[in-house]
Amino acid sequence: MLGFTSQESPCVHAGECQGVQKRLQLDDETINVRIPPGAKPGSRIRVKGKGRPSPFSQARGDLYLTIELLPHPFFRFEGDDIVTEIPIRPDEAVLGSQIKVPTPDGSVTMSVPGGVRSGQSLRLRGKGWPKPKDGRGDQIVKLQIVSPKDISQIERDCYEKIRANSSFNPRANLEEVRL
C-alpha cells in the first residue's frame, strides 16, 4: 500500500471537490489516478493491474492508494461534515445578523440568530464535502465572538451605556459555588 498526498489543499478549485486527476510516479512508470469526488483522508483507491507482480504467476496485482490531504487553514473534516470557525462581533451575537461564510463552492449568506454564544455551532446543510456516492455532507459553522481591541470614542460610549443599563449577569449561577 502506498500513501498518496495531494500537494494542494482540499477544494483549491471548485472542481477538485468533484474529483481530480493526479499523476503518480511508480518506479519507472508514470500513471494517472482519478481521485473520486468525496475522497477524504484515509480513503482507499484501487488501481487495477498496477501493483507488484505475483511471485507465482508474474501477473501484476492491484495497487491500493491511501488518500492524505494536506490540512486546510480554514476547513477541517469531522466525519462526512466539514467544520469552520467564523468570528462575529458582539453586536452580531446579541442582535443577530446576516454574515458571509466561505464554503468549498464559494461564499454564502448565513443568518445568525440573536443571542448566540461563543462556540455555538450552526449547520449549513449540503454545503460540506461531497459524499462518495451522492450528495454532500454539511458544513458546521462554529461562531467565535470576538471583541474589538481598538474602539472609537462613540463605540466606547455605547458600550458604557450598555454596561450601565444592562440587567444581564452571565455569572449569576456562580454566586452559590463553594468548595
CYANA upper distance limits for C-alpha pairs under 8 A (distance plus 0.5 A):
  1 MET  CA     63 LEU  CA      7.25
  1 MET  CA     64 TYR  CA      5.71
  1 MET  CA     65 LEU  CA      6.44
  1 MET  CA     66 THR  CA      7.80
  2 LEU  CA     63 LEU  CA      8.30
  2 LEU  CA     64 TYR  CA      7.07
  2 LEU  CA     65 LEU  CA      5.67
  2 LEU  CA     66 THR  CA      7.02
  3 GLY  CA     65 LEU  CA      6.13
  3 GLY  CA     66 THR  CA      5.46
  3 GLY  CA     67 ILE  CA      7.02
  3 GLY  CA     68 GLU  CA      7.68
  4 PHE  CA     65 LEU  CA      6.60
  4 PHE  CA     66 THR  CA      6.36
  4 PHE  CA     67 ILE  CA      5.83
  4 PHE  CA     68 GLU  CA      6.55
  5 THR  CA     67 ILE  CA      6.75
  5 THR  CA     68 GLU  CA      5.28
  5 THR  CA     69 LEU  CA      6.37
  5 THR  CA     70 LEU  CA      7.67
  6 SER  CA     67 ILE  CA      8.25
  6 SER  CA     68 GLU  CA      7.07
  6 SER  CA     69 LEU  CA      5.98
  6 SER  CA     70 LEU  CA      7.16
  7 GLN  CA     69 LEU  CA      8.25
  7 GLN  CA     70 LEU  CA      7.46
  8 GLU  CA     12 VAL  CA      7.18
  8 GLU  CA     69 LEU  CA      8.16
  8 GLU  CA     70 LEU  CA      7.35
  9 SER  CA     69 LEU  CA      7.14
  9 SER  CA     70 LEU  CA      6.10
  9 SER  CA     71 PRO  CA      7.10
  9 SER  CA     72 HIS  CA      5.98
 10 PRO  CA     16 GLU  CA      7.61
 10 PRO  CA     17 CYS  CA      7.57
 10 PRO  CA     69 LEU  CA      7.20
 10 PRO  CA     70 LEU  CA      8.00
 10 PRO  CA     71 PRO  CA      8.49
 10 PRO  CA     72 HIS  CA      7.17
 11 CYS  CA     15 GLY  CA      7.72
 11 CYS  CA     16 GLU  CA      5.60
 11 CYS  CA     17 CYS  CA      5.69
 11 CYS  CA    104 PRO  CA      6.47
 12 VAL  CA     16 GLU  CA      7.35
 13 HIS  CA     17 CYS  CA      8.09
 14 ALA  CA     18 GLN  CA      7.88
 14 ALA  CA    104 PRO  CA      7.20
 14 ALA  CA    105 ASP  CA      6.18
 15 GLY  CA     19 GLY  CA      7.13
 15 GLY  CA     20 VAL  CA      7.75
 16 GLU  CA     20 VAL  CA      5.78
 16 GLU  CA     37 PRO  CA      8.19
 17 CYS  CA     37 PRO  CA      6.40
 17 CYS  CA     38 GLY  CA      7.44
 17 CYS  CA    104 PRO  CA      7.94
 17 CYS  CA    129 TRP  CA      7.49
 17 CYS  CA    130 PRO  CA      7.06
 18 GLN  CA     36 PRO  CA      7.52
 18 GLN  CA     37 PRO  CA      4.90
 18 GLN  CA     38 GLY  CA      7.72
 18 GLN  CA    130 PRO  CA      7.60
 19 GLY  CA     34 ARG  CA      7.64
 19 GLY  CA     35 ILE  CA      5.83
 19 GLY  CA     36 PRO  CA      4.92
 19 GLY  CA     37 PRO  CA      4.62
 19 GLY  CA     38 GLY  CA      7.84
 19 GLY  CA     39 ALA  CA      8.26
 20 VAL  CA     34 ARG  CA      6.37
 20 VAL  CA     35 ILE  CA      5.68
 20 VAL  CA     36 PRO  CA      7.19
 20 VAL  CA     37 PRO  CA      8.23
 21 GLN  CA     32 ASN  CA      7.12
 21 GLN  CA     33 VAL  CA      6.19
 21 GLN  CA     34 ARG  CA      4.94
 21 GLN  CA     35 ILE  CA      6.45
 22 LYS  CA     32 ASN  CA      6.17
 22 LYS  CA     33 VAL  CA      5.73
 22 LYS  CA     34 ARG  CA      6.79
 22 LYS  CA     35 ILE  CA      7.65
 23 ARG  CA     30 THR  CA      7.26
 23 ARG  CA     31 ILE  CA      6.30
 23 ARG  CA     32 ASN  CA      5.08
 23 ARG  CA     33 VAL  CA      6.74
 24 LEU  CA     30 THR  CA      6.16
 24 LEU  CA     31 ILE  CA      5.83
 24 LEU  CA     32 ASN  CA      6.71
 24 LEU  CA     33 VAL  CA      7.62
 25 GLN  CA     29 GLU  CA      6.45
 25 GLN  CA     30 THR  CA      5.01
 25 GLN  CA     31 ILE  CA      6.96
 26 LEU  CA     30 THR  CA      6.43
 26 LEU  CA     31 ILE  CA      7.72
 33 VAL  CA     47 VAL  CA      8.04
 35 ILE  CA     39 ALA  CA      7.19
 35 ILE  CA     45 ILE  CA      8.15
 36 PRO  CA    132 PRO  CA      7.83
 37 PRO  CA    130 PRO  CA      6.56
 37 PRO  CA    131 LYS  CA      7.51
 37 PRO  CA    132 PRO  CA      6.38
 38 GLY  CA    129 TRP  CA      6.84
 38 GLY  CA    130 PRO  CA      4.96
 38 GLY  CA    131 LYS  CA      5.07
 38 GLY  CA    132 PRO  CA      4.96
 38 GLY  CA    133 LYS  CA      8.43
 39 ALA  CA     43 SER  CA      6.21
 39 ALA  CA     67 ILE  CA      7.67
 39 ALA  CA    131 LYS  CA      8.41
 39 ALA  CA    132 PRO  CA      7.22
 40 LYS  CA     67 ILE  CA      7.09
 40 LYS  CA     68 GLU  CA      7.74
 40 LYS  CA     69 LEU  CA      7.68
 41 PRO  CA     66 THR  CA      8.16
 41 PRO  CA     67 ILE  CA      5.68
 41 PRO  CA     68 GLU  CA      5.09
 41 PRO  CA     69 LEU  CA      6.25
 42 GLY  CA     66 THR  CA      6.16
 42 GLY  CA     67 ILE  CA      5.82
 42 GLY  CA     68 GLU  CA      6.83
 43 SER  CA     66 THR  CA      6.23
 43 SER  CA     67 ILE  CA      5.78
 43 SER  CA     68 GLU  CA      8.49
 44 ARG  CA     64 TYR  CA      6.96
 44 ARG  CA     65 LEU  CA      5.96
 44 ARG  CA     66 THR  CA      5.08
 44 ARG  CA     67 ILE  CA      6.71
 45 ILE  CA     64 TYR  CA      6.09
 45 ILE  CA     65 LEU  CA      5.60
 45 ILE  CA     66 THR  CA      7.03
 45 ILE  CA     67 ILE  CA      8.17
 46 ARG  CA     62 ASP  CA      7.01
 46 ARG  CA     63 LEU  CA      6.26
 46 ARG  CA     64 TYR  CA      5.12
 46 ARG  CA     65 LEU  CA      6.98
 47 VAL  CA     51 GLY  CA      8.29
 47 VAL  CA     62 ASP  CA      6.19
 47 VAL  CA     63 LEU  CA      5.53
 47 VAL  CA     64 TYR  CA      6.77
 47 VAL  CA     65 LEU  CA      8.31
 48 LYS  CA     61 GLY  CA      7.54
 48 LYS  CA     62 ASP  CA      5.05
 48 LYS  CA     63 LEU  CA      6.91
 49 GLY  CA     60 ARG  CA      5.73
 49 GLY  CA     61 GLY  CA      5.64
 49 GLY  CA     62 ASP  CA      5.29
 49 GLY  CA     63 LEU  CA      7.50
 50 LYS  CA     60 ARG  CA      6.77
 50 LYS  CA     61 GLY  CA      6.86
 50 LYS  CA     62 ASP  CA      5.87
 50 LYS  CA     63 LEU  CA      5.75
 51 GLY  CA     60 ARG  CA      6.03
 51 GLY  CA     61 GLY  CA      5.06
 51 GLY  CA     62 ASP  CA      4.94
 51 GLY  CA     63 LEU  CA      4.64
 51 GLY  CA     64 TYR  CA      8.25
 52 ARG  CA     60 ARG  CA      5.86
 52 ARG  CA     61 GLY  CA      6.19
 52 ARG  CA     62 ASP  CA      8.02
 52 ARG  CA     63 LEU  CA      8.10
 53 PRO  CA     57 SER  CA      8.23
 53 PRO  CA     58 GLN  CA      5.36
 53 PRO  CA     59 ALA  CA      5.70
 53 PRO  CA     60 ARG  CA      4.49
 53 PRO  CA     61 GLY  CA      6.49
 54 SER  CA     58 GLN  CA      5.14
 54 SER  CA     59 ALA  CA      6.05
 54 SER  CA     60 ARG  CA      6.57
 54 SER  CA     61 GLY  CA      7.24
 71 PRO  CA     76 ARG  CA      7.71
 72 HIS  CA     76 ARG  CA      7.12
 74 PHE  CA     84 THR  CA      6.61
 74 PHE  CA     85 GLU  CA      8.07
 75 PHE  CA     82 ILE  CA      6.67
 75 PHE  CA     83 VAL  CA      6.26
 75 PHE  CA     84 THR  CA      5.81
 76 ARG  CA     82 ILE  CA      5.90
 76 ARG  CA     83 VAL  CA      5.80
 76 ARG  CA     84 THR  CA      7.30
 77 PHE  CA     81 ASP  CA      6.55
 77 PHE  CA     82 ILE  CA      5.05
 77 PHE  CA     83 VAL  CA      6.73
 78 GLU  CA     82 ILE  CA      6.16
 78 GLU  CA     83 VAL  CA      7.16
 80 ASP  CA    128 GLY  CA      8.20
 80 ASP  CA    129 TRP  CA      7.26
 80 ASP  CA    131 LYS  CA      7.55
 80 ASP  CA    136 ARG  CA      8.45
 80 ASP  CA    137 GLY  CA      5.66
 80 ASP  CA    138 ASP  CA      7.87
 81 ASP  CA    128 GLY  CA      6.00
 81 ASP  CA    129 TRP  CA      6.77
 81 ASP  CA    137 GLY  CA      5.31
 81 ASP  CA    138 ASP  CA      5.38
 81 ASP  CA    139 GLN  CA      6.13
 81 ASP  CA    140 ILE  CA      7.44
 82 ILE  CA    128 GLY  CA      5.91
 82 ILE  CA    129 TRP  CA      6.88
 82 ILE  CA    137 GLY  CA      7.96
 82 ILE  CA    138 ASP  CA      7.09
 82 ILE  CA    139 GLN  CA      5.44
 82 ILE  CA    140 ILE  CA      6.67
 83 VAL  CA    139 GLN  CA      6.22
 83 VAL  CA    140 ILE  CA      5.16
 83 VAL  CA    141 VAL  CA      6.51
 83 VAL  CA    142 LYS  CA      7.83
 84 THR  CA    139 GLN  CA      7.87
 84 THR  CA    140 ILE  CA      6.79
 84 THR  CA    141 VAL  CA      5.60
 84 THR  CA    142 LYS  CA      6.62
 85 GLU  CA    141 VAL  CA      6.25
 85 GLU  CA    142 LYS  CA      5.16
 85 GLU  CA    143 LEU  CA      6.41
 85 GLU  CA    144 GLN  CA      7.25
 86 ILE  CA    101 VAL  CA      7.93
 86 ILE  CA    141 VAL  CA      7.11
 86 ILE  CA    142 LYS  CA      6.65
 86 ILE  CA    143 LEU  CA      5.65
 86 ILE  CA    144 GLN  CA      6.47
 87 PRO  CA    143 LEU  CA      6.46
 87 PRO  CA    144 GLN  CA      5.16
 87 PRO  CA    145 ILE  CA      6.27
 87 PRO  CA    146 VAL  CA      6.52
 88 ILE  CA     92 GLU  CA      6.73
 88 ILE  CA     93 ALA  CA      7.29
 88 ILE  CA    143 LEU  CA      7.21
 88 ILE  CA    144 GLN  CA      6.52
 88 ILE  CA    145 ILE  CA      5.47
 88 ILE  CA    146 VAL  CA      6.41
 89 ARG  CA     93 ALA  CA      6.95
 89 ARG  CA    145 ILE  CA      6.17
 89 ARG  CA    146 VAL  CA      5.97
 89 ARG  CA    147 SER  CA      6.89
 89 ARG  CA    148 PRO  CA      8.25
 90 PRO  CA     94 VAL  CA      6.75
 90 PRO  CA    145 ILE  CA      6.44
 90 PRO  CA    146 VAL  CA      7.19
 90 PRO  CA    147 SER  CA      6.91
 91 ASP  CA     95 LEU  CA      6.32
 91 ASP  CA     96 GLY  CA      8.04
 92 GLU  CA     96 GLY  CA      5.40
 92 GLU  CA     97 SER  CA      5.77
 92 GLU  CA    112 VAL  CA      8.08
 92 GLU  CA    114 GLY  CA      7.76
 93 ALA  CA     97 SER  CA      8.06
 93 ALA  CA    112 VAL  CA      7.91
 93 ALA  CA    113 PRO  CA      8.01
 93 ALA  CA    114 GLY  CA      6.23
 93 ALA  CA    115 GLY  CA      6.19
 93 ALA  CA    116 VAL  CA      5.82
 93 ALA  CA    117 ARG  CA      7.54
 93 ALA  CA    145 ILE  CA      7.45
 94 VAL  CA    114 GLY  CA      5.49
 94 VAL  CA    115 GLY  CA      5.21
 94 VAL  CA    116 VAL  CA      7.31
 95 LEU  CA    113 PRO  CA      7.93
 95 LEU  CA    114 GLY  CA      4.98
 95 LEU  CA    115 GLY  CA      7.20
 96 GLY  CA    111 SER  CA      7.96
 96 GLY  CA    112 VAL  CA      5.62
 96 GLY  CA    113 PRO  CA      5.00
 96 GLY  CA    114 GLY  CA      4.18
 96 GLY  CA    115 GLY  CA      7.46
 96 GLY  CA    116 VAL  CA      8.33
 97 SER  CA    111 SER  CA      6.43
 97 SER  CA    112 VAL  CA      5.61
 97 SER  CA    113 PRO  CA      7.22
 97 SER  CA    114 GLY  CA      7.87
 98 GLN  CA    109 THR  CA      6.80
 98 GLN  CA    110 MET  CA      6.08
 98 GLN  CA    111 SER  CA      5.13
 98 GLN  CA    112 VAL  CA      6.55
 99 ILE  CA    109 THR  CA      5.99
 99 ILE  CA    110 MET  CA      5.91
 99 ILE  CA    111 SER  CA      7.05
 99 ILE  CA    112 VAL  CA      7.73
100 LYS  CA    107 SER  CA      6.54
100 LYS  CA    108 VAL  CA      6.04
100 LYS  CA    109 THR  CA      5.02
100 LYS  CA    110 MET  CA      6.74
101 VAL  CA    107 SER  CA      5.73
101 VAL  CA    108 VAL  CA      5.92
101 VAL  CA    109 THR  CA      6.70
101 VAL  CA    110 MET  CA      7.23
102 PRO  CA    106 GLY  CA      6.12
102 PRO  CA    107 SER  CA      4.66
102 PRO  CA    108 VAL  CA      7.01
103 THR  CA    107 SER  CA      6.07
103 THR  CA    108 VAL  CA      7.56
103 THR  CA    127 LYS  CA      6.97
103 THR  CA    128 GLY  CA      7.78
103 THR  CA    139 GLN  CA      8.09
104 PRO  CA    127 LYS  CA      7.82
104 PRO  CA    128 GLY  CA      7.50
104 PRO  CA    129 TRP  CA      7.99
105 ASP  CA    127 LYS  CA      8.32
112 VAL  CA    116 VAL  CA      8.08
116 VAL  CA    120 GLN  CA      7.15
117 ARG  CA    143 LEU  CA      8.05
117 ARG  CA    144 GLN  CA      8.46
117 ARG  CA    145 ILE  CA      7.96
118 SER  CA    143 LEU  CA      6.14
118 SER  CA    144 GLN  CA      5.21
118 SER  CA    145 ILE  CA      5.56
119 GLY  CA    142 LYS  CA      6.09
119 GLY  CA    143 LEU  CA      5.73
119 GLY  CA    144 GLN  CA      6.03
119 GLY  CA    145 ILE  CA      8.41
120 GLN  CA    142 LYS  CA      6.13
120 GLN  CA    143 LEU  CA      6.08
120 GLN  CA    144 GLN  CA      8.26
121 SER  CA    140 ILE  CA      6.82
121 SER  CA    141 VAL  CA      5.87
121 SER  CA    142 LYS  CA      4.80
121 SER  CA    143 LEU  CA      6.68
122 LEU  CA    140 ILE  CA      6.34
122 LEU  CA    141 VAL  CA      5.61
122 LEU  CA    142 LYS  CA      6.96
122 LEU  CA    143 LEU  CA      8.27
123 ARG  CA    138 ASP  CA      7.13
123 ARG  CA    139 GLN  CA      6.38
123 ARG  CA    140 ILE  CA      5.21
123 ARG  CA    141 VAL  CA      6.58
124 LEU  CA    128 GLY  CA      8.27
124 LEU  CA    138 ASP  CA      6.18
124 LEU  CA    139 GLN  CA      5.54
124 LEU  CA    140 ILE  CA      6.81
124 LEU  CA    141 VAL  CA      7.91
125 ARG  CA    137 GLY  CA      7.71
125 ARG  CA    138 ASP  CA      5.13
125 ARG  CA    139 GLN  CA      7.03
126 GLY  CA    135 GLY  CA      7.70
126 GLY  CA    136 ARG  CA      5.53
126 GLY  CA    137 GLY  CA      5.88
126 GLY  CA    138 ASP  CA      5.24
126 GLY  CA    139 GLN  CA      7.68
127 LYS  CA    136 ARG  CA      7.13
127 LYS  CA    137 GLY  CA      7.09
127 LYS  CA    138 ASP  CA      5.64
127 LYS  CA    139 GLN  CA      5.83
128 GLY  CA    136 ARG  CA      6.26
128 GLY  CA    137 GLY  CA      5.06
128 GLY  CA    138 ASP  CA      4.75
128 GLY  CA    139 GLN  CA      4.94
129 TRP  CA    136 ARG  CA      6.08
129 TRP  CA    137 GLY  CA      5.87
129 TRP  CA    138 ASP  CA      7.71
129 TRP  CA    139 GLN  CA      8.35
130 PRO  CA    134 ASP  CA      7.81
130 PRO  CA    135 GLY  CA      6.63
130 PRO  CA    136 ARG  CA      4.67
130 PRO  CA    137 GLY  CA      6.69
131 LYS  CA    135 GLY  CA      6.19
131 LYS  CA    136 ARG  CA      5.55
131 LYS  CA    137 GLY  CA      6.92
151 ILE  CA    155 GLU  CA      6.42
151 ILE  CA    156 ARG  CA      6.88
152 SER  CA    156 ARG  CA      6.72
153 GLN  CA    157 ASP  CA      6.62
154 ILE  CA    158 CYS  CA      6.75
155 GLU  CA    159 TYR  CA      6.71
156 ARG  CA    160 GLU  CA      6.60
157 ASP  CA    161 LYS  CA      6.61
158 CYS  CA    162 ILE  CA      6.72
159 TYR  CA    163 ARG  CA      6.63
160 GLU  CA    164 ALA  CA      6.64
161 LYS  CA    165 ASN  CA      6.73
162 ILE  CA    166 SER  CA      6.23
171 ARG  CA    175 GLU  CA      7.67
173 ASN  CA    177 VAL  CA      8.36
